Amino acid sequence: MRKRAVRLRHLVSIFALLALLSGLLICGVTITIRAMAQSETSATIMLYQSLILCLFYVGPAAWWWVWPTATEWWLLATIGIFGSIAQYLFTRGCQIGQASALAPLEFSRLLIAAVIGYFVFLEVPSLTTLIGATIIIGSTVYTVRHNA
């Protein structure tokens, strides 16, 4: 029994579990945005999301805060600007488009993350990552074509 526990510990790392939890939370946010998009403006949805996130981040930020350097402030500002634009566009897409048409397109993040990871961080995707990506992309293409 002990050998099995050791093997399972090596198969599933805490980081993989955190990634799965992140995916679950992102699904919750997406569903909430889609539900709110029927009655609220994009600006209102973004305001609510910002307030809720600030509530959750204030504790960890106070505990582990390190003042950013001047370069890091510029990077944070850039991330904030592009993140806000992306969130606005996603919210508008939820207001205008059908959920069945939008959902598969969210998987394009996989490709973008892989390209950025390769060119910025010199990370080469493993074979299992490439197989998983192929399955996800194939499913997305099939769903988009089938719903069209």
C-alpha positions as CSV (number, residue, x, y, z in Angstrom):
1,M,0.0,0.0,0.0
2,R,2.9,2.4,0.8
3,K,4.5,1.9,-2.6
4,R,1.2,2.9,-4.3
5,A,1.0,6.1,-2.2
6,V,4.5,7.0,-3.2
7,R,3.8,6.4,-6.9
8,L,0.6,8.5,-6.7
9,R,2.5,11.3,-5.1
10,H,4.9,11.4,-8.0
11,L,2.1,11.2,-10.6
12,V,0.1,14.2,-9.2
13,S,2.0,17.2,-8.0
14,I,0.6,20.0,-5.9
15,F,1.1,22.2,-8.9
16,A,-1.0,20.0,-11.2
17,L,-3.8,20.1,-8.6
18,L,-3.5,23.9,-8.4
19,A,-3.7,24.1,-12.2
20,L,-6.9,22.0,-12.1
21,L,-8.3,24.2,-9.3
22,S,-7.5,27.2,-11.4
23,G,-9.4,25.7,-14.4
24,L,-12.4,25.0,-12.2
25,L,-12.4,28.6,-10.8
26,I,-12.0,30.0,-14.3
27,C,-15.1,28.0,-15.4
28,G,-17.0,29.6,-12.5
29,V,-15.9,33.1,-13.5
30,T,-16.9,32.4,-17.1
31,I,-20.4,31.1,-16.2
32,T,-20.9,34.1,-13.9
33,I,-19.8,36.5,-16.6
34,R,-22.1,34.9,-19.1
35,A,-25.1,35.0,-16.7
36,M,-24.4,38.7,-15.8
37,A,-23.8,39.7,-19.4
38,Q,-27.5,39.4,-20.1
39,S,-28.4,42.2,-17.7
40,E,-25.2,44.2,-16.8
41,T,-22.9,46.3,-18.8
42,S,-19.3,45.2,-19.4
43,A,-18.0,48.0,-17.2
44,T,-20.2,46.9,-14.3
45,I,-19.1,43.3,-14.6
46,M,-15.5,44.3,-14.7
47,L,-16.0,46.5,-11.6
48,Y,-17.6,43.6,-9.7
49,Q,-14.9,41.3,-10.7
50,S,-12.2,43.8,-9.6
51,L,-13.8,44.3,-6.2
52,I,-14.1,40.6,-5.5
53,L,-10.6,39.9,-6.6
54,C,-9.2,42.7,-4.5
55,L,-11.0,41.2,-1.4
56,F,-9.3,37.9,-2.1
57,Y,-5.9,39.3,-2.9
58,V,-5.5,41.8,-0.1
59,G,-4.6,39.2,2.5
60,P,-1.8,37.4,0.6
61,A,-0.6,40.8,-0.8
62,A,-0.2,42.2,2.8
63,W,1.6,39.0,3.9
64,W,4.1,38.6,1.1
65,W,4.3,42.2,-0.3
66,V,7.6,43.2,-1.9
67,W,7.8,46.6,-3.4
68,P,8.2,46.4,-7.2
69,T,11.2,48.0,-9.0
70,A,10.6,50.7,-11.6
71,T,10.8,48.1,-14.4
72,E,8.4,45.9,-12.6
73,W,5.9,48.8,-12.2
74,W,6.0,49.2,-16.0
75,L,5.5,45.5,-16.5
76,L,2.6,45.5,-14.0
77,A,1.0,48.5,-15.7
78,T,1.3,46.8,-19.1
79,I,-0.2,43.6,-17.8
80,G,-3.0,45.6,-16.3
81,I,-3.8,47.4,-19.5
82,F,-3.7,44.3,-21.7
83,G,-5.6,42.3,-19.1
84,S,-8.3,44.9,-18.9
85,I,-8.7,45.1,-22.6
86,A,-8.9,41.3,-22.8
87,Q,-11.5,41.1,-20.0
88,Y,-13.6,43.8,-21.7
89,L,-13.5,42.0,-25.0
90,F,-14.3,38.7,-23.4
91,T,-17.3,40.2,-21.6
92,R,-18.5,41.9,-24.8
93,G,-18.2,38.6,-26.6
94,C,-20.4,37.0,-23.9
95,Q,-23.0,39.7,-24.4
96,I,-23.1,39.4,-28.1
97,G,-22.2,35.8,-29.0
98,Q,-23.7,32.5,-28.2
99,A,-22.0,30.4,-25.5
100,S,-21.7,27.4,-27.7
101,A,-19.8,29.5,-30.3
102,L,-17.5,31.2,-27.7
103,A,-16.6,28.3,-25.4
104,P,-14.4,26.4,-27.9
105,L,-12.5,29.5,-28.8
106,E,-11.3,29.8,-25.3
107,F,-9.0,26.9,-26.0
108,S,-6.9,29.2,-28.2
109,R,-5.2,30.2,-25.0
110,L,-3.5,26.8,-25.1
111,L,-1.8,27.7,-28.4
112,I,-0.9,31.2,-27.3
113,A,0.6,30.0,-24.0
114,A,2.6,27.3,-25.8
115,V,4.0,29.8,-28.3
116,I,4.8,32.4,-25.6
117,G,6.4,29.6,-23.4
118,Y,8.6,28.6,-26.3
119,F,9.8,32.0,-27.5
120,V,9.9,33.8,-24.1
121,F,10.9,31.1,-21.7
122,L,12.5,28.6,-24.1
123,E,10.1,25.8,-22.8
124,V,9.7,22.9,-25.2
125,P,6.3,21.2,-24.8
126,S,6.5,17.5,-23.8
127,L,5.0,14.7,-25.9
128,T,2.1,14.3,-23.5
129,T,1.4,18.1,-23.7
130,L,1.5,17.9,-27.5
131,I,-0.9,14.9,-27.5
132,G,-3.3,16.7,-25.1
133,A,-3.1,19.9,-27.2
134,T,-3.9,18.0,-30.3
135,I,-7.0,16.4,-28.7
136,I,-8.2,19.7,-27.4
137,I,-7.6,21.5,-30.7
138,G,-9.2,18.7,-32.7
139,S,-12.3,18.8,-30.4
140,T,-12.5,22.6,-30.7
141,V,-12.3,22.5,-34.5
142,Y,-15.0,19.8,-34.6
143,T,-17.3,21.7,-32.2
144,V,-16.9,25.0,-34.1
145,R,-17.6,23.3,-37.4
146,H,-20.5,21.3,-36.1
147,N,-22.1,24.3,-34.5
148,A,-21.7,26.4,-37.6
